Amino acid sequence: MTFNPTLQVGVAVALGLVAMAATVVAPHPAMAAGLAPALALLPIVLLVSIRQACMLGVLFVAFSFFRLHEVVPQLMPLKLPLLLALGVIGTLAWNLAFRRTTIYWDSLFVPFLVFFGLVTIGVFAGTNTGNAFGYWKDTYIKIAIMVFALAWLLRTPGDFGKLLLVMLGSAALVALVALQNKAAGIGLVEGTRVTIGRDIGSMLGDPNDLSLVLLFGAGWALAAADTSGLGRPARLAGLFIFILIACAVVATQSRGGLLGIAAVVGVFASRRVKSKLLLGSLGVLAMAVLFAVAGIDDRQSGGAHEDGIDESAMGRIYAWQAAIGMALANPLFGVGIDNFFFNYYLFSPHWDGQNHAVHSTWFGVMAETGIVGFLNFVGMVGALGISAWRVRDTLLADPETPAVMRATGSALVGGFTGFCVSGTFLTQGFVWPIYVMLALAIALRQYQRNRSTIATDPGCSAIPPRNAAHPRPPCTTH
């Protein structure tokens, strides 16, 4: 990548003026001492950011979803999610302006944009506009931006390889900290259920949310372990990380998480075990073992000591009834994103003195976006599932497909299956997993289209060159 000399002079002059202004405003030796190296490093940081825009996007997803800055609290003062978000937006804009990244349209963007529009309208039509807007501004708008950013930035096998490494590393870190907390008895809920960062108000302070985060990494770990061509060290690392994740999910004692783990394993096992009867029998046996090892019967809520339908299950039933009531009362836009908790009292048939979470993706979306939003969400998830299976099968069927691309396709299907199963019992409608998978499906579809185009037109390269001054021949098929 080359820069015009005039541009270099302009950048140098601008940085000099910034340094001069700063020392005039705050004439202190410490200012000069700290500002000089910062400005000296700034061009290098900008150059690396521009050339590694994909890595910035991947790291942003890792910090935002896996909450790495809360897993390692020493990172919190650095405000890394905010800095990474600004970096992604800035570098994406730069790359688009200088045509180093090509934007494209995919049909999967349509149901997402419709759903995003319904959620946005629901912010102002909901029952608690302030709370809904806060969540939309702090979380959901970032998710929406990253859907497009990841879909456009993930282009080459090298990009997907970075994603695979970051997902595996992040999941392993979260699992290790969870197991460490379990062994040390730190942040346990109900005396036995492990959490992370409960004392600092982290999202991972809820064992169900922690199991959800861990579950997202399970598909990536199994995909790495199951993909030939990645090399023995990578496959062994994938298997080891999956075992760590499974142990950590067991430590959360989340029934939804355990069902999700079983579903992910079942997807990969179905390609190896031809007999469906044998596969089903092994699945039932594995679930029984998981529930026994997790000590579900010993939970204070939902344990074997409770007669009939346990308290935890009844709590979910009451919450789902409340969700149906909210959707019927507000069929067009629901009660607004992140507003279920505050409306529980008004719509629940049973009041025990406190509000409760919905504990279901499907019912949560129904309550907070209405019947119209729920139907659109189901359609989006269905379209994603069909696309995920098709692109995975296509990638696996082509012996020339790079191993990392086959692993990504398998991870997408495994993660999607885990989402659909665990999503029945865990609230995942407005957090990262489904939207990251949507962006991955779009990026993989585009990668497959590019390969098909190159196969039919060898003189065409759908991947833009690094040097825009020497473009490759344009593609005739899009």
Secondary structure, DSSP 8 states (H G I E B T S, - for coil): ----HHHHHHHHHHHHHHHHHHHHHS--HHHHHHHHHHHHHHHHHHHHHHHTHHHHHHHHHHHHHH-HHHHSGGGGGGTHHHHHHHHHHHHHHHHHHTTSS-----TTHHHHHHHHHHHHHHHHHSS-HHHHHHHIIIIIHHHHHHHHHHHHH--SHHHHHHHHHHHHHHHHHHHHHHHHHHHHT-S-BTTTB--SSGGGT-GGGSHHHHHHHHHHHHHHHHHHHH-TTS-HHHHHHHHHHHHHHHHHHHHHT-HHHHHHHHHHHHHHHHTT---HHHHHHHHHHHHHHHHHHHTGGG-SSS-TTS-SS-HHHHHHHHHHHHHHHHHHHSTTTTT-TT-HHHHHHHH-S---SS------HHHHHHHHHHHHHHHHHHHHHHHHHHHHHHHHHHHHH-TTS-HHHHHHHHHHHHHHHHHHHHTTTS--TTSHHHHHHHHHHHHHHHHHHHHHHHHH-TT---S--S-TTS-----S--
